[in-house]
Amino acid sequence: MLTRVPRSDTWWKLGFGLLACCTVLIGCRPDPATECPTPPGTTPYEVSIPPFFPPMDIPPDNPMTEEGIALGRLLFWEKALSADSSMSCGSCHLPAFSFADPNPVSTGVTGAQGTRNAMALVNMGWTQRFFWDGRAATLEEQILDPVPHPDEMNLPWDEAVARLAADSSYAKRFDVAYSEEGITAGSTTKAIAQFLRTMISADSKFDRWRRGETQLSTLEFQGYEIFNREGGDPEIVTGGQFGGDCFHCHGEAGLQFSDYLFHNNGLDATFAADPGLAGMTGVALDSGRFRTPTLRNAALSPPYMHDGRFSTLEEVLDHYNSGGQPSATIDPFMKYSSGGLMLQPQQKEALLAFLHTLTDTAFAANPAFADPH
């Protein structure tokens, strides 16, 4: 038998009020399809999401506009944002190299060198956590770092803002794109972030194959299968499939070829030179863990790994085939640090052929991303 509880008008009204409040809050959440309200006087920019890609998460406080993107492109290539006006963001992120640095580490305006390789700028709108150690949670936050960094552009943000404010052309552009905020470090990084979110790579041979527009060669498809198979001899290792074990960290889900997580991939046995994620978290178990880079345009963006130690993709495959260096924090996916994957030369050849199908030359040559100055 059910017992009916007498309705209290006070509690009923309170419950209805909470429901209404929740409805308002949910309704204010940004919709990836419509993005967010843009500042007055600006032109909304609709991001074209490629087939099989997930929606792009646009920050509510930085909606995409034509004016913001154009301003961001200018700022990305603006050398006045460096101490001696000799370097821009594009100086270490070169188009021909998928907006990466072809040197193991970059050299700043003072001649000082960094300690890590400059990552390729590919599909940044889908990236989660930034820098090799993940110390920036958003793209806007990541862009704040290089301008004042003493080993990079070496210009305090207050001086950078003053230089932009003294330029009447920039003053007019900021007045339109960020009229309420004006010229600040925050609005500068927001504009650059808008530009970077337009830098979408989705026209590699692999993309065209997924869209049904072309075919992979026999060798390329063999490489694709090896890429997506578990490593190990099935007669020795339970679940082994004679594969490359690549898909665990570089899976094609969302077609990003990165899980954007942090792994110790067996590069070193000790981590005094660079603790990786542990340098940010202070957690010993994070030692040697670095963020997974995308494999998109990997053939265009050597050298490889956080310190640029490998010059070619062949060296990268040899590293993984060797099983890597065992250590206390080596990733569970690096299952063959003893004995290695034992891939044969023809299997590595097929894997390499597949990796080249991820090359998007149209992205690297896109005039919309080139230096406008």
ROSE-717525 format. One record per residue (C-alpha): residue number from 1; residue in one letter; chain; x negated, y, z. Coordinates in steps of 0.1 Angstrom, whole numbers, plus 5000, padded with zeros to 4 digits. Example, Ala and Ser with C-alpha at 12.3 -4.5 7.8 and 13.67 -1.06 7.14 Angstrom:
# ROSE-717525
nr_rest_kette_u_v_w
1_a_A_4877_4955_5078
2_s_A_4863_4989_5071
//
This chain:
# ROSE-717525
nr_rest_kette_u_v_w
1_m_A_5000_5000_5000
2_l_A_4987_5034_4990
3_t_A_4989_5063_5014
4_r_A_4995_5097_4998
5_v_A_4974_5124_5013
6_p_A_4993_5157_5017
7_r_A_4980_5184_4994
8_s_A_4963_5213_5010
9_d_A_4968_5244_4989
10_t_A_4935_5258_5002
11_w_A_4915_5227_4992
12_w_A_4933_5225_4959
13_k_A_4925_5260_4950
14_l_A_4889_5255_4961
15_g_A_4886_5224_4939
16_f_A_4901_5242_4909
17_g_A_4877_5271_4914
18_l_A_4847_5248_4915
19_l_A_4860_5231_4883
20_a_A_4864_5265_4866
21_c_A_4829_5275_4877
22_c_A_4814_5243_4864
23_t_A_4832_5248_4831
24_v_A_4818_5283_4827
25_l_A_4783_5271_4835
26_i_A_4785_5242_4810
27_g_A_4799_5266_4784
28_c_A_4769_5289_4788
29_r_A_4744_5262_4781
30_p_A_4726_5267_4748
31_d_A_4740_5247_4719
32_p_A_4712_5235_4696
33_a_A_4735_5238_4666
34_t_A_4744_5275_4672
35_e_A_4713_5284_4693
36_c_A_4717_5314_4716
37_p_A_4730_5349_4712
38_t_A_4704_5371_4695
39_p_A_4695_5407_4706
40_p_A_4715_5435_4690
41_g_A_4703_5446_4656
42_t_A_4685_5413_4649
43_t_A_4692_5386_4623
44_p_A_4698_5351_4637
45_y_A_4676_5324_4622
46_e_A_4690_5289_4620
47_v_A_4664_5262_4623
48_s_A_4668_5236_4596
49_i_A_4664_5202_4614
50_p_A_4649_5176_4591
51_p_A_4666_5142_4587
52_f_A_4660_5118_4616
53_f_A_4646_5146_4638
54_p_A_4662_5154_4671
55_p_A_4677_5188_4678
56_m_A_4652_5215_4687
57_d_A_4654_5229_4722
58_i_A_4654_5267_4718
59_p_A_4648_5286_4751
60_p_A_4679_5306_4760
61_d_A_4658_5337_4766
62_n_A_4641_5335_4733
63_p_A_4666_5329_4705
64_m_A_4653_5326_4670
65_t_A_4656_5358_4648
66_e_A_4642_5368_4614
67_e_A_4626_5398_4630
68_g_A_4610_5378_4659
69_i_A_4595_5353_4635
70_a_A_4580_5379_4612
71_l_A_4566_5397_4642
72_g_A_4552_5364_4656
73_r_A_4535_5356_4623
74_l_A_4517_5389_4624
75_l_A_4507_5384_4660
76_f_A_4494_5349_4654
77_w_A_4470_5363_4628
78_e_A_4463_5395_4647
79_k_A_4425_5399_4655
80_a_A_4432_5430_4677
81_l_A_4443_5405_4703
82_s_A_4406_5396_4709
83_a_A_4380_5416_4728
84_d_A_4360_5425_4697
85_s_A_4388_5423_4672
86_s_A_4371_5394_4654
87_m_A_4394_5365_4663
88_s_A_4431_5356_4661
89_c_A_4450_5325_4671
90_g_A_4446_5314_4635
91_s_A_4408_5315_4639
92_c_A_4409_5282_4658
93_h_A_4440_5269_4641
94_l_A_4432_5268_4604
95_p_A_4459_5259_4579
96_a_A_4437_5236_4558
97_f_A_4432_5214_4589
98_s_A_4469_5213_4599
99_f_A_4463_5244_4620
100_a_A_4435_5227_4641
101_d_A_4398_5234_4645
102_p_A_4375_5213_4624
103_n_A_4348_5216_4651
104_p_A_4348_5194_4682
105_v_A_4353_5224_4704
106_s_A_4360_5261_4695
107_t_A_4337_5290_4700
108_g_A_4351_5322_4715
109_v_A_4343_5359_4709
110_t_A_4315_5359_4734
111_g_A_4298_5328_4718
112_a_A_4310_5306_4747
113_q_A_4323_5272_4737
114_g_A_4353_5255_4752
115_t_A_4353_5220_4764
116_r_A_4383_5206_4745
117_n_A_4393_5202_4709
118_a_A_4420_5226_4696
119_m_A_4451_5206_4689
120_a_A_4469_5207_4655
121_l_A_4500_5230_4656
122_v_A_4526_5206_4641
123_n_A_4563_5205_4650
124_m_A_4556_5225_4682
125_g_A_4593_5230_4687
126_w_A_4596_5194_4697
127_t_A_4565_5192_4718
128_q_A_4568_5185_4755
129_r_A_4541_5199_4778
130_f_A_4511_5218_4764
131_f_A_4474_5216_4764
132_w_A_4455_5182_4768
133_d_A_4462_5183_4805
134_g_A_4498_5195_4803
135_r_A_4493_5226_4824
136_a_A_4518_5247_4804
137_a_A_4554_5236_4806
138_t_A_4566_5257_4776
139_l_A_4553_5270_4743
140_e_A_4556_5306_4755
141_e_A_4535_5297_4786
142_q_A_4509_5280_4765
143_i_A_4504_5311_4743
144_l_A_4497_5333_4774
145_d_A_4464_5315_4780
146_p_A_4440_5320_4750
147_v_A_4441_5358_4748
148_p_A_4426_5366_4783
149_h_A_4406_5333_4785
150_p_A_4369_5343_4788
151_d_A_4358_5314_4765
152_e_A_4384_5323_4738
153_m_A_4397_5358_4729
154_n_A_4386_5374_4762
155_l_A_4410_5403_4762
156_p_A_4431_5411_4793
157_w_A_4468_5412_4786
158_d_A_4472_5448_4797
159_e_A_4446_5459_4771
160_a_A_4462_5437_4744
161_v_A_4496_5453_4751
162_a_A_4480_5488_4750
163_r_A_4465_5480_4715
164_l_A_4498_5468_4702
165_a_A_4517_5498_4716
166_a_A_4492_5522_4699
167_d_A_4501_5507_4665
168_s_A_4532_5524_4652
169_s_A_4541_5495_4630
170_y_A_4541_5470_4659
171_a_A_4559_5495_4681
172_k_A_4588_5496_4655
173_r_A_4589_5458_4651
174_f_A_4590_5452_4689
175_d_A_4617_5479_4692
176_v_A_4639_5458_4669
177_a_A_4630_5422_4680
178_y_A_4627_5429_4717
179_s_A_4644_5462_4723
180_e_A_4652_5456_4759
181_e_A_4618_5441_4769
182_g_A_4595_5463_4748
183_i_A_4559_5454_4742
184_t_A_4547_5431_4770
185_a_A_4527_5400_4773
186_g_A_4559_5381_4776
187_s_A_4575_5395_4744
188_t_A_4543_5390_4725
189_t_A_4541_5353_4734
190_k_A_4579_5349_4727
191_a_A_4574_5362_4692
192_i_A_4544_5340_4685
193_a_A_4564_5310_4699
194_q_A_4593_5318_4675
195_f_A_4569_5317_4646
196_l_A_4553_5284_4657
197_r_A_4588_5268_4660
198_t_A_4593_5274_4623
199_m_A_4561_5255_4615
200_i_A_4579_5222_4607
201_s_A_4561_5193_4590
202_a_A_4586_5168_4575
203_d_A_4575_5162_4539
204_s_A_4548_5135_4541
205_k_A_4551_5104_4520
206_f_A_4564_5086_4551
207_d_A_4592_5112_4554
208_r_A_4601_5108_4518
209_w_A_4601_5070_4522
210_r_A_4624_5073_4553
211_r_A_4647_5095_4532
212_g_A_4647_5069_4504
213_e_A_4629_5091_4479
214_t_A_4598_5070_4473
215_q_A_4583_5036_4482
216_l_A_4553_5028_4503
217_s_A_4526_5007_4486
218_t_A_4521_4971_4497
219_l_A_4490_4981_4517
220_e_A_4508_5011_4533
221_f_A_4537_4990_4544
222_q_A_4514_4963_4558
223_g_A_4498_4991_4578
224_y_A_4532_5003_4590
225_e_A_4540_4968_4602
226_i_A_4507_4964_4620
227_f_A_4513_4999_4636
228_n_A_4546_4986_4650
229_r_A_4534_4952_4663
230_e_A_4521_4941_4696
231_g_A_4484_4933_4697
232_g_A_4469_4900_4705
233_d_A_4468_4864_4692
234_p_A_4502_4848_4701
235_e_A_4484_4816_4709
236_i_A_4464_4833_4735
237_v_A_4485_4863_4746
238_t_A_4522_4860_4755
239_g_A_4541_4882_4731
240_g_A_4510_4888_4709
241_q_A_4517_4897_4672
242_f_A_4483_4904_4657
243_g_A_4493_4940_4657
244_g_A_4477_4973_4665
245_d_A_4497_4983_4696
246_c_A_4499_5019_4682
247_f_A_4537_5023_4686
248_h_A_4536_5024_4724
249_c_A_4522_5060_4725
250_h_A_4527_5070_4688
251_g_A_4561_5056_4681
252_e_A_4583_5070_4652
253_a_A_4613_5078_4675
254_g_A_4623_5113_4665
255_l_A_4596_5110_4638
256_q_A_4572_5129_4660
257_f_A_4546_5100_4663
258_s_A_4538_5110_4699
259_d_A_4555_5103_4732
260_y_A_4540_5136_4746
261_l_A_4531_5117_4777
262_f_A_4497_5113_4794
263_h_A_4475_5082_4790
264_n_A_4440_5070_4797
265_n_A_4431_5054_4764
266_g_A_4398_5039_4775
267_l_A_4375_5066_4762
268_d_A_4353_5066_4794
269_a_A_4347_5046_4825
270_t_A_4342_5077_4847
271_f_A_4357_5112_4845
272_a_A_4333_5136_4861
273_a_A_4329_5155_4828
274_d_A_4367_5160_4823
275_p_A_4393_5146_4847
276_g_A_4421_5153_4824
277_l_A_4456_5155_4840
278_a_A_4440_5149_4874
279_g_A_4424_5183_4871
280_m_A_4458_5199_4872
281_t_A_4477_5175_4896
282_g_A_4449_5166_4919
283_v_A_4461_5130_4918
284_a_A_4433_5105_4914
285_l_A_4455_5081_4895
286_d_A_4458_5108_4867
287_s_A_4420_5107_4861
288_g_A_4412_5103_4824
289_r_A_4448_5108_4813
290_f_A_4454_5132_4784
291_r_A_4484_5142_4764
292_t_A_4492_5121_4734
293_p_A_4487_5141_4702
294_t_A_4509_5136_4672
295_l_A_4496_5115_4643
296_r_A_4513_5138_4618
297_n_A_4486_5152_4595
298_a_A_4460_5133_4614
299_a_A_4440_5128_4582
300_l_A_4438_5166_4579
301_s_A_4428_5174_4614
302_p_A_4395_5158_4624
303_p_A_4377_5155_4648
304_y_A_4397_5134_4672
305_m_A_4403_5130_4710
306_h_A_4403_5157_4736
307_d_A_4366_5164_4732
308_g_A_4364_5158_4694
309_r_A_4341_5129_4698
310_f_A_4353_5109_4668
311_s_A_4347_5124_4634
312_t_A_4368_5101_4613
313_l_A_4400_5080_4616
314_e_A_4379_5049_4610
315_e_A_4360_5057_4642
316_v_A_4393_5061_4660
317_l_A_4405_5027_4648
318_d_A_4372_5011_4658
319_h_A_4377_5025_4693
320_y_A_4411_5010_4698
321_n_A_4400_4978_4681
322_s_A_4372_4975_4707
323_g_A_4397_4977_4735
324_g_A_4381_5008_4751
325_q_A_4363_5013_4783
326_p_A_4379_4996_4814
327_s_A_4385_5018_4844
328_a_A_4407_5021_4875
329_t_A_4432_5043_4856
330_i_A_4432_5028_4821
331_d_A_4467_5027_4807
332_p_A_4486_4994_4808
333_f_A_4491_4997_4771
334_m_A_4453_4993_4766
335_k_A_4456_4956_4772
336_y_A_4425_4945_4755
337_s_A_4397_4964_4771
338_s_A_4381_4929_4774
339_g_A_4377_4914_4740
340_g_A_4394_4941_4719
341_l_A_4423_4938_4695
342_m_A_4403_4918_4670
343_l_A_4418_4934_4640
344_q_A_4402_4923_4608
345_p_A_4388_4947_4582
346_q_A_4418_4943_4559
347_q_A_4441_4951_4588
348_k_A_4422_4982_4596
349_e_A_4423_4992_4560
350_a_A_4461_4988_4560
351_l_A_4465_5008_4592
352_l_A_4443_5036_4577
353_a_A_4465_5036_4545
354_f_A_4496_5040_4566
355_l_A_4481_5069_4586
356_h_A_4475_5087_4554
357_t_A_4512_5085_4546
358_l_A_4518_5109_4575
359_t_A_4499_5137_4556
360_d_A_4520_5166_4546
361_t_A_4499_5188_4523
362_a_A_4528_5212_4516
363_f_A_4529_5220_4553
364_a_A_4492_5230_4554
365_a_A_4496_5251_4522
366_n_A_4529_5267_4531
367_p_A_4526_5304_4522
368_a_A_4551_5313_4550
369_f_A_4525_5303_4576
370_a_A_4495_5321_4560
371_d_A_4478_5352_4572
372_p_A_4501_5382_4562
373_h_A_4475_5409_4570
//
